[in-house]
Amino acid sequence: MNASDQARAVRILVVDDDDNVRRLVSAYLEREGYVVIQAADGTAALRAVEVSAPDLVVLDLMLPGIGGLQVARRISAARELPILMLTARGDEDDVLRGFEAGADDYLVKPFSPRVLVARVRAILRRVGLEGEEREGAVEQGGLCLDPRTREVTLDAALVDLTALEFDLLRALVDHPGWVYSREQLLEQVWGYDYLGDSRVIDVHVANLRKKLGDDPADPRFIRTVRGVGYKFQHTAE
């Protein structure tokens, strides 16, 4: 099984009564290749655990009906299933109660989706469901990006990128062929709460192209999708 297949096999249950939060979390996890099941309340969450057999649960505490703490206790009493609690209740007592109920980690709202994904990966690594090879180098058409060393080479020559340029390139390279809007790239690289001008993406893409020797009129790597945003094109395109 390669790293991509392994990631797709991991099932994550996202439980939150806020539709926007649930969709945001699900979108980021699905973008990373995970299979996501959603539930809007405690009863639906417990049913999903039984029916869908997730590998990890992202669980809000403040749920209608059966509360998040009770859901966590019932899950933990029945099976070994890692739980990441995601909640607006960040007091020390709330955090301690979460861990006592069976949480493996605790993230307070408002949160960065990229931090949430990193926490999910860390939990999955601890329980043996995600190997280190997922963080290995990615190669596309002479371009090699290594997230462990944060180095990029093009045709075996080192390319000097800033931290933001590296993160932007990685967001595109991770899913070749996917079209990202400027807003989606801002969420990926700067975080969901970035309030600046989305045209900053155009500036960084222009710098990336210059360093990669990419002609905007006939790009080797980063293609503009008019009216939408950018994509890293497949080497076969």
HELIX and SHEET records of a PDB file:
HELIX    1   1 ALA A    3  ALA A    9  1                                   7    
HELIX    2   2 ASP A   19  ARG A   31  1                                  13    
HELIX    3   3 GLY A   42  SER A   52  1                                  11    
HELIX    4   4 GLY A   68  ALA A   78  1                                  11    
HELIX    5   5 GLU A   92  GLU A  100  1                                   9    
HELIX    6   6 PRO A  113  ARG A  126  1                                  14    
HELIX    7   7 GLU A  132  GLU A  135  5                                   4    
HELIX    8   8 ALA A  163  VAL A  173  1                                  11    
HELIX    9   9 ARG A  182  VAL A  189  1                                   8    
HELIX   10  10 VAL A  200  LEU A  212  1                                  13    
SHEET    1   A 5 VAL A  35  ALA A  39  0                                        
SHEET    2   A 5 ARG A  11  VAL A  15  1                                        
SHEET    3   A 5 LEU A  56  LEU A  59  1                                        
SHEET    4   A 5 ILE A  83  THR A  87  1                                        
SHEET    5   A 5 ASP A 105  VAL A 108  1                                        
SHEET    1   B 4 VAL A 138  GLN A 140  0                                        
SHEET    2   B 4 LEU A 143  ASP A 146 -1                                        
SHEET    3   B 4 GLU A 151  LEU A 154 -1                                        
SHEET    4   B 4 ALA A 157  VAL A 159 -1                                        
SHEET    1   C 3 TYR A 180  SER A 181  0                                        
SHEET    2   C 3 GLY A 229  PHE A 232 -1                                        
SHEET    3   C 3 ILE A 222  VAL A 225 -1                                        
END                                                                             
